[in-house]
Amino acid sequence: MTDIILSTQNGEPVASSRQIAENFEKRHDHVIRDIDTIKKDVPNFGEMFFETTVPDSYGREQRAYLMNRDGFSLLVMGFTGKAAL
């Protein structure tokens, strides 16, 4: 996970959904979809995921998430493929 830590929030390392998409070779909209699915099922979602916006390559604000270690683990447990191994 050291390759995808972008910043800290409240003293805790957080990873961006964009970096996760890039490092796991997934489309960002699919990562967002997976996070939205988790949101429906996890009662303490807000403790692990923080919704934000980041500019895309055209400068438009796009939805993204920052997540702590627990959120990261919960998200990537469902990933498959070469990058996930």
Secondary structure, DSSP 8 states (H G I E B T S, - for coil): -TTTEEEEETTEEEEEHHHHHHHTT--HHHHHHHHHHHHHH-TTHHHHEEEEEEE-TTS-EEEEEEE-HHHHHHHHTT--STTT-
